[in-house]
Amino acid sequence: MSSHGDRKSGFKNIGRTAEHSRRNREGATVEIRKQKREESFSKRRALFESPSADSLDLDKRTVEQLVELLPQVKNDLYSPDSEKCLVATKVFRQTLSRDKNPPIAAVLEQKVLPRMVELLETDSTTVPQETREIFEKIQLEAAWTLTNIAAGTSENTAEVLDAGALPLFARLLQSPNEDLADQAVWAFGNIAGDGPVTRDMLHSSKISDQLIALLQKVLAQKRYNIGHLRSIVWALSNLVRGKPAPNVSEIHKLAPVFAFLLENEDTEVLSDTCWGLSYITDGLSEAIDCVIENNGIPPLVRCLASPAVAVQSPALRAIGNIATGSDQQTQAVIEAGVLYELGPLLLHSKQSVVREACWMVSNITAGTPAQIKAVFNSGVVPSIVEHILTSEFKIRKEACWALSNATSPRNEHPEIIEFLVENGAIEAFCKVLDCKDQKIIVVALSGLENILESGEDIAAHTGSPSPYCVLVEEAGGLDMLTELQESQSIQVYNKAKGILETYFQGEEDSLHTNNQESSISFDFDSQAHKNDYPFEFD
């Protein structure tokens, strides 16, 4: 961290360094991490898309009926009659592609996995032209079946790999048959999505190189298949997903690809691209630098204005991750104009978006005084204060962090504290003190303590009582501080006790009188935090 971070850590009772104030997603919002979104599933099953024309009327059968049919058609997988073999592979594939919770176990019980892999062993380009079409149809059904098995549990994925499917799927990536190549892409997306072990296995096999080559081939076409492009981008995003992060050499390889894809206009492509960048930026400082060097931040910021939440959410996550980095990395986010995109996000109808927007602001306000002032100048502080006062608790927590971090310069930058107080910070912090979450109470107490310390400087220069003490009492803070001395949390107790002893000892009875005599005059009415920002910070 910079010298600014060192300066922060030296403050009395600061309670946290800049490193602690900047919080990654794991530490900040567990609920955000736990969200289940259709767009972010690490594995995707290829569902049934086209009706079958064979004599068994497969498209009219239920999954249960298809399962009953499996033993009857299993032997046809080995038939020299291509038509019979094709029907058999279709039965197995459709059994796994009709439902979001397919009977994978029932398919595996038939012991057909080795045969499905075997059907992929022959390069279709070596098959005579007159039989190639049906041969490739059989291969597609077999590959589709394997893909959907790999979309199951980790054990299912391992079974597909143990059967030797990986090198065969790798060869299919280069197939001139786009359907076969696309099926291989899906398979690798599912394998990578299973976790870091299988993901890194694919990296060791140079699958990312092949996927990038396929991506370039698709984009070089005048009219490319958008579905094929979507599959490739999703698979690439899974190749950087998970912790521990992939080798940094893979990050350097894929970051420019994702940065380039941010210029695409398709919502699904943009969504998975932004998720890929959110995975890349989640932890490694070098990875964040790689995104910055490839000019990835400006288009990410533009994605925040997308009408699609599926694009906004991962873009917000990626930019928020970057803002957890060094002061220089945070500055890159600010210079890309992110603060002027945050206003609408803080008023978003989706609470998870508001929560992450507040989280991002908290990581910017953990930065330098200049960065804090940039937040002020963007006009988002009234929304932050309003969320602390009125929003659901998960949003209030993130907003409280954003406001508390902004108080850290204290008496070195009294104009920052003055601005916060004018915009309702004291009332907001006092409002948090009656919640049940001990950790966020400490955050609010730290914010109050920083404000009160700045007020002591005003008092020392004017010879009058601190105006901020008066405002704390008027907001009910003095009563809350007294009650917090009964807290079961040692940290809360010590913090509250320290504030009372340092700033309110023996003054309770004279606060109102002193307020009338003070030579410092501020217009701090109850609506002050809704002002129109009458001045800007340089």
KEPA-973935 format. One record per atom (N, C-alpha, C): residue in one letter; x, y, z. Coordinates in steps of 0.1 Angstrom, whole numbers, plus 5000, padded with zeros to 4 digits. Example, Ala and Ser with C-alpha at 12.3 -4.5 7.8 and 13.67 -1.06 7.14 Angstrom:
2
A513249435078;A512349555078;A513249675078;S512849785071;S513749895071;S512950005079;
This chain:
538
M500949885000;M500050005000;M500950125000;S500350234996;S501150364996;S501350415009;S502050535009;S502350605022;S501050645028;H500050665020;H498750705026;H498250595035;G498450475031;G498050355039;G498750355052;D500050395052;D500950395064;D500450505073;R500050615067;R499550725075;R498250695082;K497450625075;K496150575082;K496450485093;S497350395092;S497550295102;S498050355115;G498650475114;G499250535126;G498250615134;F496950625129;F496050705137;F495650645150;K495350715160;K494850665173;K493450615171;N493250485176;N491950425176;N491350415162;I492150415152;I491550405139;I490850265137;G491450165143;G490750035144;G490949955131;R491450015120;R491649935108;R492550015099;T493349935091;T494250005081;T493450015068;A494050085059;A493450095046;A493149965040;E494149865042;E493949735037;E492749665042;H492449685055;H491249635061;H490049705056;S490149835054;S488949915050;S488549875036;R489549845027;R489149795014;R488849645016;R487649605012;R487249465015;R486949395002;N487549275001;N487149194989;N485749134991;R485249074981;R483849034981;R483548924992;E484548834995;E484348735005;E484048795018;G484848895022;G484748955035;G483549055036;A483149105025;A482149215025;A480749165025;T480349085016;T478949055014;T478848905010;V478648825021;V478548675019;V477248645011;E476148725013;E474948695006;E475148714991;I475948814987;I476148834973;I476848714967;R477848654974;R478548544969;R477648424968;K476648414976;K475748294977;K474648304967;Q474448414960;Q473348424951;Q473348324940;K472248264937;K472148174925;K471548244914;R472348264903;R471848334892;R471948244880;E470948244872;E470948154860;E472148184851;E472548314851;E473648354842;E475048304846;S475148274859;S476548244865;S476748094868;F475748004864;F476047864867;F477347824861;S478147754869;S479447714863;S479347604853;K478247534853;K477947424844;K476647454837;R476647414824;R475347424817;R475047294809;R473847254810;R473447134804;R472747174790;A473147104780;A472547124767;A471147064767;L470047144768;L468747094768;L468247054755;F467146974755;F466546924742;F466147044734;E466547044721;E466147164712;E465347124700;S465647004694;S465046974681;S464346834682;P463146824676;P462446694677;P463146584669;S462946464673;S463546344666;S462546294656;A463146254645;A462246204634;A462246044633;D462845984643;D462945834642;D461645764646;S461545634643;S460345564645;S459845544659;L460745574669;L460445564683;L459645684688;D459545784680;D458845914685;D459445954698;L460745974698;L461446004711;L460946134717;D460646234708;D460246364713;D458946364720;K458146254719;K456846244725;K456946164739;R458046114741;R458246034754;R458646114765;T458246074777;T458646144790;T460046094793;V460746154803;V462046114807;V461945974813;E460845954821;E460745814827;E460645704816;Q459845734805;Q459745644794;Q461045624787;L461845724786;L463145714780;L464045634788;V464045644801;V464845564810;V464545414808;E463245384807;E462845244805;E463345194792;L463545284783;L463945244769;L465445214769;L466245264778;L467745254777;L468245114776;P467745014784;P468344874783;P468044814769;Q466844854763;Q466444804750;Q467344844739;V467844974740;V468645024728;V470145024731;K470544984743;K471944984746;K472844914736;N472344794733;N473144714724;N473244774710;D472344854706;D472344914693;D473445024692;L474045064703;L475145154702;L476345084695;Y476344954695;Y477444874689;Y477044824675;S475844854671;S475344804658;S476144854646;P476444774636;P477044824624;P476144904615;D474844894619;D473744964612;D473845104618;S474245204610;S474445344614;S473045404619;E471945364612;E470645424616;E470345374631;K470545244633;K470245194647;K471145264657;C472345274654;C473345344663;C472945484666;L472445554656;L472045694657;L470845704666;V469845614664;V468645614673;V469045594687;A469945494690;A470345464703;A471045574710;T471945644703;T472645764709;T471645874712;K470645884703;K469645984706;K468845954718;V468545834721;V467745794733;V468545834745;F469845804745;F470645844757;F470845994758;R471046064747;R471146204748;R469846274753;Q468746234747;Q467446294751;Q467146264765;T467546154770;T467246114784;T467946224793;L469046274789;L469846364797;L469546514794;S468746534784;S468646674779;S467146734780;R466246654786;R464946694787;R464646774800;D465446754810;D465146804823;D466346864829;K466146964838;K467247024845;K467846944855;N467246834859;N467746744869;N467646604863;P468546574853;P468446454845;P468846334852;P468446214848;P468846084855;P470146034850;I471246104854;I472546074850;I472945934855;A472545904868;A472845774874;A472245664865;A471045684861;A470345574853;A471145554840;V471645654834;V472445634821;V473745564824;L474445604835;L475745544838;L475545404842;E474445364848;E474145224851;E474245134839;Q474045184827;Q474045104815;Q475445084810;K476445134817;K477845114813;K478145144799;V477645254794;V477845294780;V478845404779;L479345454790;L480345564789;L481545534780;P482145414781;P483245384772;P482845384757;R481645344755;R481245334741;R480945474735;M480445564743;M480245704739;M481545774735;V482545744743;V483945794741;V484445734728;E484245604727;E484845534715;E484245584702;L482945634703;L482345684691;L482945814686;L483745874695;L484446004691;L485845984686;E486345854686;E487745834683;E488045854669;T487145824660;T487445834646;T487245984641;D488246034634;D488146164628;D487146164617;S486046244618;S485046234608;S485446274594;T486546354593;T487046394580;T487646274573;T487946164580;T488546054573;T487445954568;V486245974572;V485145894568;V484645924554;P484345814546;P483845844532;P482745944532;Q482746024522;Q481746134521;Q480246084522;E480045964516;E478645914515;E478145874529;T478945844538;T478545804552;T478945914563;R479546014558;R480046114568;R478946184575;E477846214568;E476846294575;E476146224587;I475846094585;I475246014596;I476245984607;F477545974602;F478545944612;F478746064621;E478746184616;E478846304624;E477646334633;K476446284628;K475246294636;K475446204649;I475946084646;I476145994658;I477246054667;Q478246114662;Q479246174671;Q478646294678;L477846364672;L477246484679;L476346434691;E475546324689;E474746274699;E475646214711;A476646144707;A477546094717;A478246204725;A478746304718;A479446414725;A478446494734;W477246504729;W476146574737;W475846494749;T475846364748;T475546284760;T476746304770;L477946294766;L479046314775;L479146454781;T478746554773;T478646694778;T477746704790;N476546644788;N475546644799;N475846564811;I476646464809;I477146384821;I478146474828;A479046544821;A480046624827;A479346744834;A478146774831;A477446884837;A476846844851;G477046724855;G476546674867;G477446704879;T477646604888;T478446624899;T479946614896;S480846644905;S482246634903;S482646494900;E481946394906;E482246254903;E481846224888;N480746274884;N480346254870;N481346314860;T481846434863;T482846494855;T484146414854;A484546364866;A485746274867;A485546154859;E484346094858;E484145974851;E484245994836;V483846114831;V483946144817;V485446164814;L486246224823;L487646244820;L488346114821;D488046034831;D488745904832;D488445814820;A487345834813;A487045754802;A487845794790;G488645904791;G489545944780;G488946044770;A487846124775;A487146214766;A487946334763;L488846384771;L489446514770;L490146524756;P491146444752;P491846464740;P490846454727;L489846374729;L488846364718;L488046494716;F487646544727;F486946674727;F487846784721;A489146774725;A490146874719;A490246864704;R490146744699;R490246734684;R488946784678;L487746764685;L486546814679;L486446964678;L487247034687;L487347174686;L487747224672;Q488547144665;Q489047174652;Q488247124641;S487047064644;S486247004634;S485647104625;P485547084612;P484947174603;P483347174605;N482847074612;N481447064615;N481247154627;E480547264626;E480447364637;E479647304648;D478647224646;D477947164657;D478847074666;L479747004660;L480646914667;L481647004675;A482147104669;A483047194676;A482347264688;D481147304685;D480347374696;D480047284708;Q479847154705;Q479547054715;Q480847034724;A481947034717;A483247024725;A483447144734;V483047264729;V483147384737;V482347374749;W481147324748;W480247304759;W480847204769;A481447104764;A482047004773;A483147064781;F484047144774;F485147204782;F484647314791;G483547374788;G483047474798;G482547404810;N481947284809;N481447214820;N482647154828;I483647104821;I484747054828;I485547164836;A485747274830;A486347384837;A485547434848;G484247434847;G483347484857;G483247394869;D483747274868;D483747184879;D484547224891;G485647304888;G486547344899;G487947374894;P488747424903;P490147454900;P490947334895;V490747224900;V491547104896;V491347074881;T490047054877;T489847024863;T490047144854;R489847264859;R490147384852;R491647384848;D492447364858;D493947364856;D494347244847;M493647134848;M493947024839;M493747074824;L492747144822;L492547194808;L493547294804;H494047384813;H495147474810;H496347404807;S496647294814;S497847214811;S497747144797;S496547124793;S496347064780;S496247164768;K496447294772;K496447404762;K495047424756;I494047394764;I492647414758;I492347564756;S492847644765;S492547794763;S493147844750;D494347794746;D494847834733;D493947784722;Q493447664723;Q492547614712;Q491247694712;L490747734723;L489447804724;L489647944718;I490748004721;I491048144716;I491248134701;A491848024696;A491948014681;A490647994675;L489747914681;L488347894676;L487548024676;L487748104687;L487148234688;L487548324676;Q488848334674;Q489348414663;Q488748364649;K488648234648;K488048184635;K486548224634;V485848214645;V484448254644;V484248394641;L485048484648;L484848624646;L485348674632;A486148594626;A486648634613;A485648614602;Q484548534605;Q483448514596;Q482648634594;K482148664582;K481348784580;K480048774587;R479448654587;R478248634595;R478448514604;Y478848534616;Y479148414625;Y477848374632;N477948254637;N476848194646;N477048254660;I476048334664;I476148404677;I476048294688;G475348184686;G475248084696;G476648024699;H477348004688;H478647944689;H479648034697;L479548164693;L480348264700;L480048264715;R478748264718;R478348264733;R478948144740;S478848024734;S479447904740;S480947924743;I481647974734;I483147994735;I483448094747;V482748204747;V482948304757;V482648254771;W481548174772;W481148114785;W482248014789;A482747934780;A483747834784;A485047914788;L485448014781;L486648094785;L486448154799;S485248204802;S485048254815;S485148154826;N484748024824;N484947924833;N486447884835;L487247914825;L488647884825;L489447984835;V488848084839;V489448174849;V488648184862;R487648094863;R486748094875;R487348014886;G487148044898;G487447964910;G488748004916;K488947954929;K490047984937;K490647854942;P491947834942;P492947944938;P492847974924;A493248094921;A493248144907;A494148064898;P493848064885;P494747994876;P496148064875;N497047994869;N498448054868;N498348184861;V499148274866;V499148414861;V499448424846;S500148324841;S500348324826;S499048304819;E498148234824;E496848214818;E496048344819;I496148414830;I495548544831;I496048644820;H497348644819;H497948734809;H497448704794;K497148574792;K496748524779;K495248564777;L494448554787;L492948564785;L492448704788;A493148784796;A492648924799;A492549004786;P493449004777;P493249084765;P492049034756;V491848904757;V490648854750;V489348904755;F489248904769;F488048954775;F487849104773;A489049174773;A488949324771;A488449354757;F488849274747;F488449284733;F486949254732;L486449154739;L485049104738;L484149204744;L484649294752;L483749404758;L483149494748;E483749494736;E483149574725;E482049504718;N481749374721;N480649304715;N479349364720;E478349354712;E477049414716;E476049314721;D476349184720;D475449074724;D475349074740;T474149064745;T474049064760;T474648944767;E474448824761;E475048704767;E476548704766;V477048754755;V478548764753;V479148864763;L478448974765;L478949074774;L478849024789;S477748954792;S477548904805;S478748814809;D478948714801;D480048614804;D481448674803;T481548774795;T482848844794;T483048924807;C482048994812;C482249064825;C482448964836;W481748854836;W482048754847;W483448704846;G483948684834;G485348644833;G486248744839;L486048874836;L486848974842;L486748984857;S485548954862;S485348964876;S486148854883;Y486248734877;Y487048624882;Y488548664882;I488948724871;I490348754869;I490748854880;T489948954883;T490249064892;T490049034906;D489548914909;D489248874923;D490448824931;G491348914934;G492448874943;G493848924939;L494348884928;L495748904924;L495849054919;S496849124925;S497049264921;S497649264907;E498449164903;E499049154890;E497949134879;A496949054883;A495849034874;A495049164871;I494849244882;I494149374880;I494949464871;D496249464873;D497149544864;D497049494850;C496849364848;C496749314834;C495449364827;V494349374835;V493149434830;V493249574826;I493949654835;I494149794833;I495049814821;E496149734820;E497049754808;E496349724795;N495349634795;N494649604783;N493449694780;N493449804788;N492349904786;N490949844788;G490849764798;G489549694801;G488649774810;I489149874817;I488249944826;I487250034819;P487550114810;P486550204803;P485350124798;P485550024790;P484349954785;P483649884796;L484349834807;L483549784818;L482649884825;V483150004826;V482350114831;V481150144822;R481350134809;R480250154800;R479150044802;C479549924806;C478649814808;C477749844820;L478149934829;L477249964840;L475950034836;A476050094824;A474850164819;A473950074811;S474349944810;S473549854802;S472149834808;P471149824799;P469749794804;P469549654810;A470549564808;A470449434812;A471249414825;V470449364836;V471149334849;V472149224847;A471949134838;A472949034835;A474249084831;V474349204826;V475549274822;V476049364834;Q475149434839;Q475449534850;Q476149464862;S475549354866;S475949294879;S477449244878;P477849164867;P479249124867;P480149244864;A479749344856;A480549454854;A480849534867;L479849544875;L479949604888;L480849524897;R480749394897;R481549304905;R483049324901;A483349324888;A484649334883;A485349474887;I484549574885;I485049714888;I485249724903;G484349664911;G484449664925;G485749594930;N486049484923;N487249404926;N488449494924;I488449564913;I489649644909;I489749754920;A488649804925;A488749914935;A489249864948;T489249734950;T489849684963;T491349684963;G491949714951;G493449714950;G494149834955;S495249864950;S496049974954;S495450104951;D495950214957;D495450344954;D495550374939;Q496650324932;Q496750354918;Q495750274910;Q495450154914;Q494350074907;Q493050134909;T492750184921;T491450254924;T491350384916;Q492450454914;Q492450574906;Q492150544892;A492550434887;A492250394873;A490750384871;V490050324881;V488550314881;V487950454881;I488450534890;I487850674891;I488050744877;E489250744872;E489450814859;E488650764847;A488250634849;A487350584838;A485950634839;G485650714850;G484350774851;G483250684859;V483750594867;V482850504873;V481850574883;L482350684889;L481550744900;L480350814894;Y480450854881;Y479250914875;Y478250814869;E478650684870;E477650574866;E477050524878;L477550554890;L477050494902;L475750544907;G475450674904;G474150734908;G472950644905;P472750604892;P471550524889;P471650384896;L472850334898;L472950194904;L472550204919;L472850314925;L472450324939;L470950344941;L470250364930;L468850374930;L468150264923;H468950154920;H468450044912;H467349964919;S466449904912;S465349824918;S465849694923;K466949644919;K467549514923;K468449544935;Q468149484947;Q468849514959;Q470349474958;S470549364951;S471949314950;S472849414943;V472249484933;V473049584925;V473349704934;V472349744942;V472549854951;V473649824962;R473549694967;R474549654977;R475949654971;E476149604959;E477449604954;E477949744950;A477049824946;A477449964943;A477950034956;C477250014967;C477650064980;C479050004984;W479249874981;W480449814984;W481649874976;M481349904963;M482349964955;M482750104961;V481750184964;V482050314970;V482850304983;S482550204991;S483350185003;S484850155000;N485150094989;N486550064986;N487250184980;I486450274974;I487050404969;I487250494980;T486350504990;T486450595001;T487550545011;A488050425009;A489150375017;A490450425011;G490350505001;G491650544994;G492150674999;T492750754990;T493350874994;T492350984996;P492751095003;P491751205004;P491251254991;A492051264981;A491651304968;A490551214962;Q490751084964;Q489750994960;Q488451004967;I488551034980;I487251054988;I486551174983;K487351284980;K486751404975;K486051384961;A486651294953;A486051254940;A484651194942;V484551114952;V483251054956;V482251164959;F482751254967;F481851374971;F481351444959;N482351474950;N481951554938;N481051484929;S480951354929;S480151274920;S478651284924;G478351334937;G477051354941;G476351224947;V477151124951;V476451004955;V476250994970;V476851084978;V476851084992;V475451084998;P474551174993;P473151164998;P472451034997;S472750964986;S472150824984;S472750734994;I474050744997;I474650655006;I474050675020;V473950805024;V473350835037;V471850785038;E471150805027;E469750765027;E469650615028;H470550535022;H470450395023;H470750355038;I471650415045;I471950385059;I470650405067;L469950515064;L468750545072;L467550465069;T467350415056;T466050355052;T466150225046;S467250175041;S467250055033;S467349925041;E467149815035;E467249685042;E468749675047;F468849585057;F470149585065;F471349555057;K471249465047;K472449425040;K473049545032;I472149635027;I472549755020;I473049855030;R472449865042;R472849965052;R474249935056;K474649805058;K475949765062;K477049825052;E476749795039;E477749845029;E477849995028;A476650055029;A476650205029;A477350265041;C477250195053;C477950245065;C479450235063;W479850125057;W481350115054;W481750225045;A480950255035;A481350365026;A481550495033;L480550525042;L480650655049;L481750655059;S481850545067;S482850545077;S484250555071;N484550485060;N485850495054;N486250635050;A485150705046;A485450845042;A485850935053;T485650895066;T486050985077;T487450965081;S488150865075;S489550835080;S490550945079;P490451045070;P491451155071;P491351245083;R490251245089;R489951315102;R490551455102;N491351485112;N491751625114;N492751675104;E493351585096;E494251625085;E493451695074;H492151655072;H491351715062;H489951745068;P489851855076;P488651885082;P487551915073;E487851965061;E486851995051;E486051865047;I486751755047;I486051625044;I485051595055;I485451605067;I484551575078;I483351675078;E483651805075;E482651905075;E481551865064;F482051825053;F481151785042;F480251665046;L480851565052;L480051455057;L479051495067;V479451575077;V478451615087;V477351695080;E477651785071;E476651865065;E475651775057;N476051655053;N475251565045;N474651455054;G474651465067;G473851375075;G474651255081;A475951265081;A476751145085;A476551105100;I476451215108;I476251185122;I474951115125;E473851165119;E472551095121;E472650955116;A473250935104;A473350805098;A474150705107;F475250745112;F476050655121;F475250625134;C474650725140;C473850705152;C472650605149;K472150605137;K471050515134;K471550375134;V472750355130;V473350215129;V473550155143;L473750245153;L474150195166;L473050115173;D471850115168;D470850025175;D470549895168;C471449865158;C471349735151;C471849615159;K471749495154;K472149375162;K473549335157;D474049385147;D475349335141;D476449415148;Q477249345156;Q478249405164;Q479449465155;K479749395145;K480849435136;K480549575129;I479249585125;I478949715118;I478749825128;I478349785140;I478349895151;I479749955153;V480749865153;V482149915154;V482550005142;V482049965130;V482350055119;V481750195121;A480450195125;A479750325128;A480450405139;L480850325149;L481550395160;L482850455156;S483550385147;S484850445141;S484550575134;G483450575126;G483150695119;G482750805128;L482050785138;L481650885148;L482950935155;E483850845159;E485050885166;E485950975157;N486050945144;N486751025135;N486151165134;I484851175133;I484251305133;I484451385145;L484251315157;L484451385170;L485851435172;E486851355167;E488251395168;E488451525160;S487851525148;S487951655140;S487351765147;G486251745154;G485551845161;G486351905173;E487151815179;E488051865189;E489051965184;D489551945172;D490452045166;D489752175164;I488452175160;I487652295158;I487552365172;A487252285182;A487152345195;A488452405200;A489552335197;A490852385202;A491252525195;H490852535182;H491152655175;H490152775178;T488952745183;T488052845185;T487752875200;G488252785209;G487952795223;G486552765227;S485752715217;S484352675220;S484252525220;P483152475226;P482852335225;P482752285211;S483052155209;S482852095196;S481452095191;P481152145179;P479752145174;P479352005171;Y480251915169;Y479851775165;Y479351705177;C479851735189;C479251665201;C477851695202;V477451825200;V476051865201;V475251785191;L475651765179;L474951695168;L474751545172;V475851485178;V475751345182;V474551335192;E474551425202;E473451415212;E472151435206;E471951535197;E470751565190;E470251445182;A471151365177;A470751245169;A470451125178;G470551145191;G470351025200;G471550945202;G472650995197;G473850915198;G474450895212;L474251005221;L474750995234;L474050885242;D472750875240;D471950775247;D472450635242;M472650625229;M473050495223;M474450455228;L475350555229;L476650525234;L476650475248;T475750525256;T475550485270;T475050345271;E474050315262;E473550175262;E474550075257;L475450115248;L476350025243;L477449975253;Q477450045264;Q478350005275;Q477949875281;E476649835278;E476149705282;E476349595272;S477049635261;S477149535250;S478049415255;Q477749295250;Q478449175252;Q479749175244;S479849255234;S481049265226;S482049355233;I483249295235;I484349375242;I484749495233;Q484749465220;Q485249575211;Q484249685210;V482949655210;V481849755210;V481949835223;Y482049755234;Y482049825248;Y483249915249;N484449875245;N485649955246;N485550085237;K484950065225;K484850175216;K483850275221;A482750235226;A481750325231;A482250395243;K482850325252;K483350375265;K484450485262;G485350455252;G486350545249;G485850675243;I484750665235;I484150785229;I483550875240;L482850805249;L482150885260;L483250955269;E484250875272;E485250935282;E486051045275;T486351035262;T487151125255;T486451255251;Y485151235247;Y484451355241;Y483251405249;F482751325258;F481551365265;F481651365280;Q482851335286;Q482951325300;Q482651465307;G481651465315;G481251575323;G480551685315;E480151655303;E479551765294;E478151745292;E477551625296;E476251595293;E475251705296;D475351765308;D474451865313;D474551995306;S475652025300;S475852155295;S475952165279;L475552055273;L475752055258;L474852155252;H473552165256;H472652255249;H473052405251;T473452435264;T473852565267;T475152605259;N476052515258;N477252545251;N477052565236;N476052495231;N475652505217;N475252645214;Q474552715223;Q474052845220;Q475152945221;E476252915228;E477353005230;E478452985219;S478352875212;S479452845203;S479652955192;S480852985189;S481153085178;S481153015165;I481052885164;I481052815151;I479652795147;S479252825135;S477852815131;S477752725118;F477052615119;F476752525108;F475252515106;D474852505093;D473452485091;D473252335089;F473052265100;F472952115100;F471552075104;D470552105095;D469252065098;D469051925094;S467851865097;S467651725095;S467651685081;Q467551775072;Q467551745057;Q468851785051;A469851815058;A471151865052;A471751775043;H471551645045;H472251545036;H471551535023;K470551615020;K469851615007;K470251734999;N471351805003;N471651934996;N472151904982;D472352014974;D472752004960;D474252024958;Y475051984968;Y476452004966;Y476852144962;P476752234971;P477052374968;P478552404964;F479452314968;F480852334964;F481452204960;E482552224952;E483352104948;E484652104954;F485251984956;F486651974961;F487551974950;D488752044951;D489752044941;D490551914942;
